[in-house]
Amino acid sequence: MTIILVGAQKGGVGKSTIAASIAVELAHSGQDVCIVDADKQQSLSKWHQYRSELEDLPTVNCVSATGNIATTLKDLNQRYGVLVVDVAGRDSIEMRSAMVVADILISPFRPSQADLDTIPHLLEMFEQAKVMNPGLNGFLVQNMCPTLPSLKDADKAAELLEGTELMELANVRLCDRKGHRDGFGYGYGVKEWKEKTNSKSDEKAASEINWLISEVLKNA
């Protein structure tokens, strides 16, 4: 049983779409998955509502929780194989309490200075959580990276984060691909969306999510 927390110190970094696609990918692999929507915007709860109207898809359960969610996560962790927890893009009681019981923290950020400026505070939170939860593993994940090879934003961000010790910078980079947003809007994960569109861009998006899951589970 595994608790995967998707959280960041800034909104607009693609947390909910990543969380949904991770949950879907794991459900397709036979895992009993439950999403915990701990963001008051309730983006994943709305996504789950859209998904409930679709047919012939693996089940992804979803519950909402706010406040100190540590006890809730412990309880749900006894009932499901994997929990994927989405919290608001800021320092919140939901994020702090989830970090105390989670196995993996995935923290997406865009390769921009505004996003990089939030990482020192995230690392402080992570260090504090590790005192109570030594088994917590953290991964910084570049998301919405430019697809044009001439744009080196992601390379520059990686250079600035080189040597970060508390959390690991994931090798995989998630590019800014439209399929993430399109599929999410209908209740799909990007793995399922690419099967509907047969788009090479969507196929790449699905592969990147798969690589991310493989990397964090292997190194956690």
PyMOL CGO cylinders between C-alpha atoms (Angstrom):
from pymol import cmd
from pymol.cgo import CYLINDER

trace = [
    CYLINDER, 0.00, 0.00, 0.00, 1.44, 3.30, -1.15, 0.3, 1, 1, 1, 1, 1, 1,
    CYLINDER, 1.44, 3.30, -1.15, 0.54, 6.95, -0.61, 0.3, 1, 1, 1, 1, 1, 1,
    CYLINDER, 0.54, 6.95, -0.61, 1.65, 9.26, -3.43, 0.3, 1, 1, 1, 1, 1, 1,
    CYLINDER, 1.65, 9.26, -3.43, 1.28, 12.95, -2.65, 0.3, 1, 1, 1, 1, 1, 1,
    CYLINDER, 1.28, 12.95, -2.65, 1.26, 15.48, -5.49, 0.3, 1, 1, 1, 1, 1, 1,
    CYLINDER, 1.26, 15.48, -5.49, 1.90, 18.93, -4.07, 0.3, 1, 1, 1, 1, 1, 1,
    CYLINDER, 1.90, 18.93, -4.07, 3.68, 22.19, -4.72, 0.3, 1, 1, 1, 1, 1, 1,
    CYLINDER, 3.68, 22.19, -4.72, 4.10, 25.70, -3.36, 0.3, 1, 1, 1, 1, 1, 1,
    CYLINDER, 4.10, 25.70, -3.36, 2.59, 27.36, -6.41, 0.3, 1, 1, 1, 1, 1, 1,
    CYLINDER, 2.59, 27.36, -6.41, -0.61, 26.95, -8.37, 0.3, 1, 1, 1, 1, 1, 1,
    CYLINDER, -0.61, 26.95, -8.37, -0.81, 26.42, -12.11, 0.3, 1, 1, 1, 1, 1, 1,
    CYLINDER, -0.81, 26.42, -12.11, 1.91, 23.78, -12.23, 0.3, 1, 1, 1, 1, 1, 1,
    CYLINDER, 1.91, 23.78, -12.23, -0.31, 20.91, -13.42, 0.3, 1, 1, 1, 1, 1, 1,
    CYLINDER, -0.31, 20.91, -13.42, -0.69, 18.99, -10.15, 0.3, 1, 1, 1, 1, 1, 1,
    CYLINDER, -0.69, 18.99, -10.15, -4.21, 17.76, -10.77, 0.3, 1, 1, 1, 1, 1, 1,
    CYLINDER, -4.21, 17.76, -10.77, -3.62, 16.58, -14.33, 0.3, 1, 1, 1, 1, 1, 1,
    CYLINDER, -3.62, 16.58, -14.33, -0.49, 14.73, -13.21, 0.3, 1, 1, 1, 1, 1, 1,
    CYLINDER, -0.49, 14.73, -13.21, -2.34, 13.15, -10.28, 0.3, 1, 1, 1, 1, 1, 1,
    CYLINDER, -2.34, 13.15, -10.28, -5.19, 12.00, -12.51, 0.3, 1, 1, 1, 1, 1, 1,
    CYLINDER, -5.19, 12.00, -12.51, -2.89, 10.47, -15.12, 0.3, 1, 1, 1, 1, 1, 1,
    CYLINDER, -2.89, 10.47, -15.12, -0.81, 8.70, -12.46, 0.3, 1, 1, 1, 1, 1, 1,
    CYLINDER, -0.81, 8.70, -12.46, -3.98, 7.25, -10.94, 0.3, 1, 1, 1, 1, 1, 1,
    CYLINDER, -3.98, 7.25, -10.94, -5.25, 6.11, -14.33, 0.3, 1, 1, 1, 1, 1, 1,
    CYLINDER, -5.25, 6.11, -14.33, -1.93, 4.54, -15.31, 0.3, 1, 1, 1, 1, 1, 1,
    CYLINDER, -1.93, 4.54, -15.31, -1.82, 2.58, -12.05, 0.3, 1, 1, 1, 1, 1, 1,
    CYLINDER, -1.82, 2.58, -12.05, -5.46, 1.52, -12.41, 0.3, 1, 1, 1, 1, 1, 1,
    CYLINDER, -5.46, 1.52, -12.41, -4.72, 0.13, -15.87, 0.3, 1, 1, 1, 1, 1, 1,
    CYLINDER, -4.72, 0.13, -15.87, -1.89, -1.90, -14.34, 0.3, 1, 1, 1, 1, 1, 1,
    CYLINDER, -1.89, -1.90, -14.34, -4.38, -3.58, -12.00, 0.3, 1, 1, 1, 1, 1, 1,
    CYLINDER, -4.38, -3.58, -12.00, -3.87, -1.45, -8.89, 0.3, 1, 1, 1, 1, 1, 1,
    CYLINDER, -3.87, -1.45, -8.89, -6.81, -0.60, -6.62, 0.3, 1, 1, 1, 1, 1, 1,
    CYLINDER, -6.81, -0.60, -6.62, -6.49, 3.19, -6.73, 0.3, 1, 1, 1, 1, 1, 1,
    CYLINDER, -6.49, 3.19, -6.73, -8.17, 5.98, -4.80, 0.3, 1, 1, 1, 1, 1, 1,
    CYLINDER, -8.17, 5.98, -4.80, -7.66, 9.68, -5.43, 0.3, 1, 1, 1, 1, 1, 1,
    CYLINDER, -7.66, 9.68, -5.43, -7.88, 11.95, -2.40, 0.3, 1, 1, 1, 1, 1, 1,
    CYLINDER, -7.88, 11.95, -2.40, -8.88, 15.45, -3.48, 0.3, 1, 1, 1, 1, 1, 1,
    CYLINDER, -8.88, 15.45, -3.48, -7.61, 17.71, -0.71, 0.3, 1, 1, 1, 1, 1, 1,
    CYLINDER, -7.61, 17.71, -0.71, -7.63, 20.89, -2.79, 0.3, 1, 1, 1, 1, 1, 1,
    CYLINDER, -7.63, 20.89, -2.79, -10.61, 23.16, -2.12, 0.3, 1, 1, 1, 1, 1, 1,
    CYLINDER, -10.61, 23.16, -2.12, -10.86, 23.85, -5.85, 0.3, 1, 1, 1, 1, 1, 1,
    CYLINDER, -10.86, 23.85, -5.85, -12.00, 20.21, -6.18, 0.3, 1, 1, 1, 1, 1, 1,
    CYLINDER, -12.00, 20.21, -6.18, -10.60, 19.84, -9.70, 0.3, 1, 1, 1, 1, 1, 1,
    CYLINDER, -10.60, 19.84, -9.70, -10.14, 16.09, -9.32, 0.3, 1, 1, 1, 1, 1, 1,
    CYLINDER, -10.14, 16.09, -9.32, -13.61, 15.59, -7.88, 0.3, 1, 1, 1, 1, 1, 1,
    CYLINDER, -13.61, 15.59, -7.88, -15.03, 17.27, -10.99, 0.3, 1, 1, 1, 1, 1, 1,
    CYLINDER, -15.03, 17.27, -10.99, -12.74, 15.14, -13.17, 0.3, 1, 1, 1, 1, 1, 1,
    CYLINDER, -12.74, 15.14, -13.17, -14.00, 12.04, -11.37, 0.3, 1, 1, 1, 1, 1, 1,
    CYLINDER, -14.00, 12.04, -11.37, -17.59, 13.08, -11.98, 0.3, 1, 1, 1, 1, 1, 1,
    CYLINDER, -17.59, 13.08, -11.98, -16.91, 13.34, -15.72, 0.3, 1, 1, 1, 1, 1, 1,
    CYLINDER, -16.91, 13.34, -15.72, -15.16, 9.98, -15.61, 0.3, 1, 1, 1, 1, 1, 1,
    CYLINDER, -15.16, 9.98, -15.61, -18.13, 8.29, -13.94, 0.3, 1, 1, 1, 1, 1, 1,
    CYLINDER, -18.13, 8.29, -13.94, -20.15, 8.96, -17.09, 0.3, 1, 1, 1, 1, 1, 1,
    CYLINDER, -20.15, 8.96, -17.09, -17.66, 7.09, -19.30, 0.3, 1, 1, 1, 1, 1, 1,
    CYLINDER, -17.66, 7.09, -19.30, -17.77, 3.38, -20.06, 0.3, 1, 1, 1, 1, 1, 1,
    CYLINDER, -17.77, 3.38, -20.06, -15.25, 0.55, -20.21, 0.3, 1, 1, 1, 1, 1, 1,
    CYLINDER, -15.25, 0.55, -20.21, -12.58, 2.24, -18.11, 0.3, 1, 1, 1, 1, 1, 1,
    CYLINDER, -12.58, 2.24, -18.11, -10.84, 0.86, -15.02, 0.3, 1, 1, 1, 1, 1, 1,
    CYLINDER, -10.84, 0.86, -15.02, -12.21, 2.13, -11.73, 0.3, 1, 1, 1, 1, 1, 1,
    CYLINDER, -12.21, 2.13, -11.73, -10.50, 5.05, -10.05, 0.3, 1, 1, 1, 1, 1, 1,
    CYLINDER, -10.50, 5.05, -10.05, -12.13, 5.88, -6.73, 0.3, 1, 1, 1, 1, 1, 1,
    CYLINDER, -12.13, 5.88, -6.73, -12.19, 9.44, -5.41, 0.3, 1, 1, 1, 1, 1, 1,
    CYLINDER, -12.19, 9.44, -5.41, -12.88, 11.02, -2.02, 0.3, 1, 1, 1, 1, 1, 1,
    CYLINDER, -12.88, 11.02, -2.02, -12.57, 14.58, -0.75, 0.3, 1, 1, 1, 1, 1, 1,
    CYLINDER, -12.57, 14.58, -0.75, -10.83, 15.58, 2.47, 0.3, 1, 1, 1, 1, 1, 1,
    CYLINDER, -10.83, 15.58, 2.47, -9.71, 18.85, 4.03, 0.3, 1, 1, 1, 1, 1, 1,
    CYLINDER, -9.71, 18.85, 4.03, -7.90, 20.01, 7.15, 0.3, 1, 1, 1, 1, 1, 1,
    CYLINDER, -7.90, 20.01, 7.15, -5.59, 17.57, 8.91, 0.3, 1, 1, 1, 1, 1, 1,
    CYLINDER, -5.59, 17.57, 8.91, -5.94, 14.58, 6.61, 0.3, 1, 1, 1, 1, 1, 1,
    CYLINDER, -5.94, 14.58, 6.61, -3.30, 12.30, 8.14, 0.3, 1, 1, 1, 1, 1, 1,
    CYLINDER, -3.30, 12.30, 8.14, -5.80, 10.04, 9.91, 0.3, 1, 1, 1, 1, 1, 1,
    CYLINDER, -5.80, 10.04, 9.91, -8.03, 9.90, 6.83, 0.3, 1, 1, 1, 1, 1, 1,
    CYLINDER, -8.03, 9.90, 6.83, -5.09, 8.84, 4.67, 0.3, 1, 1, 1, 1, 1, 1,
    CYLINDER, -5.09, 8.84, 4.67, -4.04, 6.16, 7.15, 0.3, 1, 1, 1, 1, 1, 1,
    CYLINDER, -4.04, 6.16, 7.15, -7.57, 4.74, 7.10, 0.3, 1, 1, 1, 1, 1, 1,
    CYLINDER, -7.57, 4.74, 7.10, -7.88, 4.82, 3.31, 0.3, 1, 1, 1, 1, 1, 1,
    CYLINDER, -7.88, 4.82, 3.31, -4.43, 3.27, 2.98, 0.3, 1, 1, 1, 1, 1, 1,
    CYLINDER, -4.43, 3.27, 2.98, -5.80, 0.14, 4.65, 0.3, 1, 1, 1, 1, 1, 1,
    CYLINDER, -5.80, 0.14, 4.65, -8.57, -0.11, 2.06, 0.3, 1, 1, 1, 1, 1, 1,
    CYLINDER, -8.57, -0.11, 2.06, -6.80, 0.67, -1.22, 0.3, 1, 1, 1, 1, 1, 1,
    CYLINDER, -6.80, 0.67, -1.22, -3.58, -0.39, -2.86, 0.3, 1, 1, 1, 1, 1, 1,
    CYLINDER, -3.58, -0.39, -2.86, -2.53, 3.12, -3.87, 0.3, 1, 1, 1, 1, 1, 1,
    CYLINDER, -2.53, 3.12, -3.87, -3.65, 6.57, -2.76, 0.3, 1, 1, 1, 1, 1, 1,
    CYLINDER, -3.65, 6.57, -2.76, -2.93, 9.54, -5.02, 0.3, 1, 1, 1, 1, 1, 1,
    CYLINDER, -2.93, 9.54, -5.02, -3.36, 12.74, -3.00, 0.3, 1, 1, 1, 1, 1, 1,
    CYLINDER, -3.36, 12.74, -3.00, -3.79, 16.17, -4.58, 0.3, 1, 1, 1, 1, 1, 1,
    CYLINDER, -3.79, 16.17, -4.58, -3.37, 19.27, -2.40, 0.3, 1, 1, 1, 1, 1, 1,
    CYLINDER, -3.37, 19.27, -2.40, -3.57, 22.99, -3.12, 0.3, 1, 1, 1, 1, 1, 1,
    CYLINDER, -3.57, 22.99, -3.12, -0.58, 24.79, -4.60, 0.3, 1, 1, 1, 1, 1, 1,
    CYLINDER, -0.58, 24.79, -4.60, 0.55, 26.47, -1.39, 0.3, 1, 1, 1, 1, 1, 1,
    CYLINDER, 0.55, 26.47, -1.39, 1.72, 25.77, 2.15, 0.3, 1, 1, 1, 1, 1, 1,
    CYLINDER, 1.72, 25.77, 2.15, -1.40, 24.24, 3.71, 0.3, 1, 1, 1, 1, 1, 1,
    CYLINDER, -1.40, 24.24, 3.71, -2.44, 22.02, 6.60, 0.3, 1, 1, 1, 1, 1, 1,
    CYLINDER, -2.44, 22.02, 6.60, -3.53, 19.45, 4.01, 0.3, 1, 1, 1, 1, 1, 1,
    CYLINDER, -3.53, 19.45, 4.01, -0.08, 19.29, 2.47, 0.3, 1, 1, 1, 1, 1, 1,
    CYLINDER, -0.08, 19.29, 2.47, 1.80, 19.27, 5.77, 0.3, 1, 1, 1, 1, 1, 1,
    CYLINDER, 1.80, 19.27, 5.77, -0.39, 16.56, 7.31, 0.3, 1, 1, 1, 1, 1, 1,
    CYLINDER, -0.39, 16.56, 7.31, -0.19, 14.44, 4.16, 0.3, 1, 1, 1, 1, 1, 1,
    CYLINDER, -0.19, 14.44, 4.16, 3.60, 14.64, 4.11, 0.3, 1, 1, 1, 1, 1, 1,
    CYLINDER, 3.60, 14.64, 4.11, 3.70, 13.09, 7.57, 0.3, 1, 1, 1, 1, 1, 1,
    CYLINDER, 3.70, 13.09, 7.57, 2.13, 9.84, 6.30, 0.3, 1, 1, 1, 1, 1, 1,
    CYLINDER, 2.13, 9.84, 6.30, 2.97, 9.75, 2.57, 0.3, 1, 1, 1, 1, 1, 1,
    CYLINDER, 2.97, 9.75, 2.57, 5.52, 7.43, 0.99, 0.3, 1, 1, 1, 1, 1, 1,
    CYLINDER, 5.52, 7.43, 0.99, 6.27, 9.63, -2.02, 0.3, 1, 1, 1, 1, 1, 1,
    CYLINDER, 6.27, 9.63, -2.02, 6.02, 13.37, -2.65, 0.3, 1, 1, 1, 1, 1, 1,
    CYLINDER, 6.02, 13.37, -2.65, 5.91, 14.43, -6.28, 0.3, 1, 1, 1, 1, 1, 1,
    CYLINDER, 5.91, 14.43, -6.28, 6.29, 18.19, -6.56, 0.3, 1, 1, 1, 1, 1, 1,
    CYLINDER, 6.29, 18.19, -6.56, 5.83, 19.53, -10.10, 0.3, 1, 1, 1, 1, 1, 1,
    CYLINDER, 5.83, 19.53, -10.10, 7.16, 22.91, -11.11, 0.3, 1, 1, 1, 1, 1, 1,
    CYLINDER, 7.16, 22.91, -11.11, 7.48, 24.84, -14.33, 0.3, 1, 1, 1, 1, 1, 1,
    CYLINDER, 7.48, 24.84, -14.33, 10.99, 25.74, -15.51, 0.3, 1, 1, 1, 1, 1, 1,
    CYLINDER, 10.99, 25.74, -15.51, 10.59, 29.41, -14.61, 0.3, 1, 1, 1, 1, 1, 1,
    CYLINDER, 10.59, 29.41, -14.61, 12.17, 31.68, -12.04, 0.3, 1, 1, 1, 1, 1, 1,
    CYLINDER, 12.17, 31.68, -12.04, 8.82, 32.22, -10.31, 0.3, 1, 1, 1, 1, 1, 1,
    CYLINDER, 8.82, 32.22, -10.31, 8.51, 28.48, -9.73, 0.3, 1, 1, 1, 1, 1, 1,
    CYLINDER, 8.51, 28.48, -9.73, 12.15, 28.00, -8.76, 0.3, 1, 1, 1, 1, 1, 1,
    CYLINDER, 12.15, 28.00, -8.76, 11.74, 30.70, -6.11, 0.3, 1, 1, 1, 1, 1, 1,
    CYLINDER, 11.74, 30.70, -6.11, 9.20, 28.51, -4.29, 0.3, 1, 1, 1, 1, 1, 1,
    CYLINDER, 9.20, 28.51, -4.29, 11.46, 25.48, -3.97, 0.3, 1, 1, 1, 1, 1, 1,
    CYLINDER, 11.46, 25.48, -3.97, 13.54, 26.58, -0.93, 0.3, 1, 1, 1, 1, 1, 1,
    CYLINDER, 13.54, 26.58, -0.93, 10.39, 26.80, 1.20, 0.3, 1, 1, 1, 1, 1, 1,
    CYLINDER, 10.39, 26.80, 1.20, 9.22, 23.43, -0.13, 0.3, 1, 1, 1, 1, 1, 1,
    CYLINDER, 9.22, 23.43, -0.13, 12.54, 21.90, 0.89, 0.3, 1, 1, 1, 1, 1, 1,
    CYLINDER, 12.54, 21.90, 0.89, 12.13, 23.34, 4.39, 0.3, 1, 1, 1, 1, 1, 1,
    CYLINDER, 12.13, 23.34, 4.39, 8.69, 21.72, 4.65, 0.3, 1, 1, 1, 1, 1, 1,
    CYLINDER, 8.69, 21.72, 4.65, 10.08, 18.46, 3.36, 0.3, 1, 1, 1, 1, 1, 1,
    CYLINDER, 10.08, 18.46, 3.36, 12.91, 18.48, 5.89, 0.3, 1, 1, 1, 1, 1, 1,
    CYLINDER, 12.91, 18.48, 5.89, 10.46, 19.09, 8.72, 0.3, 1, 1, 1, 1, 1, 1,
    CYLINDER, 10.46, 19.09, 8.72, 8.20, 16.27, 7.52, 0.3, 1, 1, 1, 1, 1, 1,
    CYLINDER, 8.20, 16.27, 7.52, 11.14, 13.85, 7.34, 0.3, 1, 1, 1, 1, 1, 1,
    CYLINDER, 11.14, 13.85, 7.34, 11.65, 14.24, 11.09, 0.3, 1, 1, 1, 1, 1, 1,
    CYLINDER, 11.65, 14.24, 11.09, 8.28, 12.59, 11.67, 0.3, 1, 1, 1, 1, 1, 1,
    CYLINDER, 8.28, 12.59, 11.67, 8.26, 10.49, 8.50, 0.3, 1, 1, 1, 1, 1, 1,
    CYLINDER, 8.26, 10.49, 8.50, 11.81, 9.30, 7.71, 0.3, 1, 1, 1, 1, 1, 1,
    CYLINDER, 11.81, 9.30, 7.71, 10.54, 7.05, 4.93, 0.3, 1, 1, 1, 1, 1, 1,
    CYLINDER, 10.54, 7.05, 4.93, 9.20, 9.94, 2.84, 0.3, 1, 1, 1, 1, 1, 1,
    CYLINDER, 9.20, 9.94, 2.84, 10.86, 10.20, -0.57, 0.3, 1, 1, 1, 1, 1, 1,
    CYLINDER, 10.86, 10.20, -0.57, 10.61, 13.43, -2.54, 0.3, 1, 1, 1, 1, 1, 1,
    CYLINDER, 10.61, 13.43, -2.54, 10.91, 14.17, -6.25, 0.3, 1, 1, 1, 1, 1, 1,
    CYLINDER, 10.91, 14.17, -6.25, 11.01, 17.55, -7.97, 0.3, 1, 1, 1, 1, 1, 1,
    CYLINDER, 11.01, 17.55, -7.97, 9.45, 17.14, -11.41, 0.3, 1, 1, 1, 1, 1, 1,
    CYLINDER, 9.45, 17.14, -11.41, 9.77, 19.64, -14.24, 0.3, 1, 1, 1, 1, 1, 1,
    CYLINDER, 9.77, 19.64, -14.24, 6.35, 20.03, -15.88, 0.3, 1, 1, 1, 1, 1, 1,
    CYLINDER, 6.35, 20.03, -15.88, 5.05, 22.02, -18.83, 0.3, 1, 1, 1, 1, 1, 1,
    CYLINDER, 5.05, 22.02, -18.83, 8.53, 22.08, -20.35, 0.3, 1, 1, 1, 1, 1, 1,
    CYLINDER, 8.53, 22.08, -20.35, 8.83, 23.64, -23.83, 0.3, 1, 1, 1, 1, 1, 1,
    CYLINDER, 8.83, 23.64, -23.83, 8.74, 21.08, -26.63, 0.3, 1, 1, 1, 1, 1, 1,
    CYLINDER, 8.74, 21.08, -26.63, 11.02, 23.14, -28.89, 0.3, 1, 1, 1, 1, 1, 1,
    CYLINDER, 11.02, 23.14, -28.89, 14.62, 21.88, -28.56, 0.3, 1, 1, 1, 1, 1, 1,
    CYLINDER, 14.62, 21.88, -28.56, 15.88, 25.44, -29.03, 0.3, 1, 1, 1, 1, 1, 1,
    CYLINDER, 15.88, 25.44, -29.03, 14.30, 26.53, -25.74, 0.3, 1, 1, 1, 1, 1, 1,
    CYLINDER, 14.30, 26.53, -25.74, 16.63, 25.56, -22.92, 0.3, 1, 1, 1, 1, 1, 1,
    CYLINDER, 16.63, 25.56, -22.92, 14.46, 26.55, -19.94, 0.3, 1, 1, 1, 1, 1, 1,
    CYLINDER, 14.46, 26.55, -19.94, 14.38, 23.02, -18.50, 0.3, 1, 1, 1, 1, 1, 1,
    CYLINDER, 14.38, 23.02, -18.50, 18.15, 22.60, -18.87, 0.3, 1, 1, 1, 1, 1, 1,
    CYLINDER, 18.15, 22.60, -18.87, 18.76, 25.89, -17.08, 0.3, 1, 1, 1, 1, 1, 1,
    CYLINDER, 18.76, 25.89, -17.08, 16.39, 24.94, -14.25, 0.3, 1, 1, 1, 1, 1, 1,
    CYLINDER, 16.39, 24.94, -14.25, 18.14, 21.59, -13.86, 0.3, 1, 1, 1, 1, 1, 1,
    CYLINDER, 18.14, 21.59, -13.86, 21.51, 23.34, -13.62, 0.3, 1, 1, 1, 1, 1, 1,
    CYLINDER, 21.51, 23.34, -13.62, 20.22, 25.63, -10.88, 0.3, 1, 1, 1, 1, 1, 1,
    CYLINDER, 20.22, 25.63, -10.88, 18.89, 22.66, -8.90, 0.3, 1, 1, 1, 1, 1, 1,
    CYLINDER, 18.89, 22.66, -8.90, 22.01, 20.57, -9.31, 0.3, 1, 1, 1, 1, 1, 1,
    CYLINDER, 22.01, 20.57, -9.31, 23.21, 19.38, -5.93, 0.3, 1, 1, 1, 1, 1, 1,
    CYLINDER, 23.21, 19.38, -5.93, 19.82, 19.60, -4.23, 0.3, 1, 1, 1, 1, 1, 1,
    CYLINDER, 19.82, 19.60, -4.23, 20.05, 16.90, -1.57, 0.3, 1, 1, 1, 1, 1, 1,
    CYLINDER, 20.05, 16.90, -1.57, 16.75, 16.74, 0.31, 0.3, 1, 1, 1, 1, 1, 1,
    CYLINDER, 16.75, 16.74, 0.31, 14.62, 15.96, -2.74, 0.3, 1, 1, 1, 1, 1, 1,
    CYLINDER, 14.62, 15.96, -2.74, 15.67, 14.29, -5.96, 0.3, 1, 1, 1, 1, 1, 1,
    CYLINDER, 15.67, 14.29, -5.96, 15.27, 16.05, -9.31, 0.3, 1, 1, 1, 1, 1, 1,
    CYLINDER, 15.27, 16.05, -9.31, 13.49, 13.54, -11.52, 0.3, 1, 1, 1, 1, 1, 1,
    CYLINDER, 13.49, 13.54, -11.52, 15.23, 12.62, -14.74, 0.3, 1, 1, 1, 1, 1, 1,
    CYLINDER, 15.23, 12.62, -14.74, 11.98, 12.59, -16.69, 0.3, 1, 1, 1, 1, 1, 1,
    CYLINDER, 11.98, 12.59, -16.69, 10.58, 15.92, -17.81, 0.3, 1, 1, 1, 1, 1, 1,
    CYLINDER, 10.58, 15.92, -17.81, 6.90, 16.37, -18.61, 0.3, 1, 1, 1, 1, 1, 1,
    CYLINDER, 6.90, 16.37, -18.61, 6.46, 18.57, -21.65, 0.3, 1, 1, 1, 1, 1, 1,
    CYLINDER, 6.46, 18.57, -21.65, 3.68, 21.07, -22.27, 0.3, 1, 1, 1, 1, 1, 1,
    CYLINDER, 3.68, 21.07, -22.27, 1.43, 18.85, -24.34, 0.3, 1, 1, 1, 1, 1, 1,
    CYLINDER, 1.43, 18.85, -24.34, -2.22, 19.66, -25.05, 0.3, 1, 1, 1, 1, 1, 1,
    CYLINDER, -2.22, 19.66, -25.05, -3.36, 16.08, -24.47, 0.3, 1, 1, 1, 1, 1, 1,
    CYLINDER, -3.36, 16.08, -24.47, -2.92, 16.44, -20.71, 0.3, 1, 1, 1, 1, 1, 1,
    CYLINDER, -2.92, 16.44, -20.71, -5.49, 19.22, -20.56, 0.3, 1, 1, 1, 1, 1, 1,
    CYLINDER, -5.49, 19.22, -20.56, -7.84, 17.83, -23.19, 0.3, 1, 1, 1, 1, 1, 1,
    CYLINDER, -7.84, 17.83, -23.19, -8.08, 14.38, -21.64, 0.3, 1, 1, 1, 1, 1, 1,
    CYLINDER, -8.08, 14.38, -21.64, -8.49, 15.76, -18.14, 0.3, 1, 1, 1, 1, 1, 1,
    CYLINDER, -8.49, 15.76, -18.14, -11.44, 17.87, -19.25, 0.3, 1, 1, 1, 1, 1, 1,
    CYLINDER, -11.44, 17.87, -19.25, -13.38, 14.74, -20.23, 0.3, 1, 1, 1, 1, 1, 1,
    CYLINDER, -13.38, 14.74, -20.23, -12.43, 12.50, -17.30, 0.3, 1, 1, 1, 1, 1, 1,
    CYLINDER, -12.43, 12.50, -17.30, -9.61, 10.61, -18.99, 0.3, 1, 1, 1, 1, 1, 1,
    CYLINDER, -9.61, 10.61, -18.99, -6.00, 10.07, -18.09, 0.3, 1, 1, 1, 1, 1, 1,
    CYLINDER, -6.00, 10.07, -18.09, -3.53, 10.89, -20.83, 0.3, 1, 1, 1, 1, 1, 1,
    CYLINDER, -3.53, 10.89, -20.83, -2.92, 7.15, -21.40, 0.3, 1, 1, 1, 1, 1, 1,
    CYLINDER, -2.92, 7.15, -21.40, -6.58, 6.76, -22.37, 0.3, 1, 1, 1, 1, 1, 1,
    CYLINDER, -6.58, 6.76, -22.37, -6.74, 10.01, -24.27, 0.3, 1, 1, 1, 1, 1, 1,
    CYLINDER, -6.74, 10.01, -24.27, -3.89, 9.07, -26.59, 0.3, 1, 1, 1, 1, 1, 1,
    CYLINDER, -3.89, 9.07, -26.59, -5.74, 5.85, -27.45, 0.3, 1, 1, 1, 1, 1, 1,
    CYLINDER, -5.74, 5.85, -27.45, -8.68, 7.96, -28.61, 0.3, 1, 1, 1, 1, 1, 1,
    CYLINDER, -8.68, 7.96, -28.61, -6.70, 10.51, -30.60, 0.3, 1, 1, 1, 1, 1, 1,
    CYLINDER, -6.70, 10.51, -30.60, -3.81, 8.42, -31.96, 0.3, 1, 1, 1, 1, 1, 1,
    CYLINDER, -3.81, 8.42, -31.96, -1.79, 11.62, -31.71, 0.3, 1, 1, 1, 1, 1, 1,
    CYLINDER, -1.79, 11.62, -31.71, 1.99, 11.35, -31.55, 0.3, 1, 1, 1, 1, 1, 1,
    CYLINDER, 1.99, 11.35, -31.55, 2.06, 14.26, -29.09, 0.3, 1, 1, 1, 1, 1, 1,
    CYLINDER, 2.06, 14.26, -29.09, -0.45, 12.52, -26.82, 0.3, 1, 1, 1, 1, 1, 1,
    CYLINDER, -0.45, 12.52, -26.82, 1.53, 9.29, -27.11, 0.3, 1, 1, 1, 1, 1, 1,
    CYLINDER, 1.53, 9.29, -27.11, 4.64, 11.15, -25.94, 0.3, 1, 1, 1, 1, 1, 1,
    CYLINDER, 4.64, 11.15, -25.94, 2.67, 12.66, -23.04, 0.3, 1, 1, 1, 1, 1, 1,
    CYLINDER, 2.67, 12.66, -23.04, 1.49, 9.21, -21.96, 0.3, 1, 1, 1, 1, 1, 1,
    CYLINDER, 1.49, 9.21, -21.96, 5.03, 7.83, -22.19, 0.3, 1, 1, 1, 1, 1, 1,
    CYLINDER, 5.03, 7.83, -22.19, 6.36, 10.63, -20.01, 0.3, 1, 1, 1, 1, 1, 1,
    CYLINDER, 6.36, 10.63, -20.01, 3.80, 9.86, -17.28, 0.3, 1, 1, 1, 1, 1, 1,
    CYLINDER, 3.80, 9.86, -17.28, 4.70, 6.19, -17.47, 0.3, 1, 1, 1, 1, 1, 1,
    CYLINDER, 4.70, 6.19, -17.47, 8.41, 7.00, -17.16, 0.3, 1, 1, 1, 1, 1, 1,
    CYLINDER, 8.41, 7.00, -17.16, 7.69, 9.25, -14.18, 0.3, 1, 1, 1, 1, 1, 1,
    CYLINDER, 7.69, 9.25, -14.18, 5.82, 6.49, -12.37, 0.3, 1, 1, 1, 1, 1, 1,
    CYLINDER, 5.82, 6.49, -12.37, 8.58, 4.00, -13.09, 0.3, 1, 1, 1, 1, 1, 1,
    CYLINDER, 8.58, 4.00, -13.09, 11.25, 6.40, -11.84, 0.3, 1, 1, 1, 1, 1, 1,
    CYLINDER, 11.25, 6.40, -11.84, 9.59, 7.39, -8.58, 0.3, 1, 1, 1, 1, 1, 1,
    CYLINDER, 9.59, 7.39, -8.58, 8.44, 3.88, -7.66, 0.3, 1, 1, 1, 1, 1, 1,
    CYLINDER, 8.44, 3.88, -7.66, 11.84, 2.41, -8.48, 0.3, 1, 1, 1, 1, 1, 1,
    CYLINDER, 11.84, 2.41, -8.48, 13.76, 4.97, -6.44, 0.3, 1, 1, 1, 1, 1, 1,
    CYLINDER, 13.76, 4.97, -6.44, 11.32, 5.39, -3.57, 0.3, 1, 1, 1, 1, 1, 1,
]
cmd.load_cgo(trace, "trace")
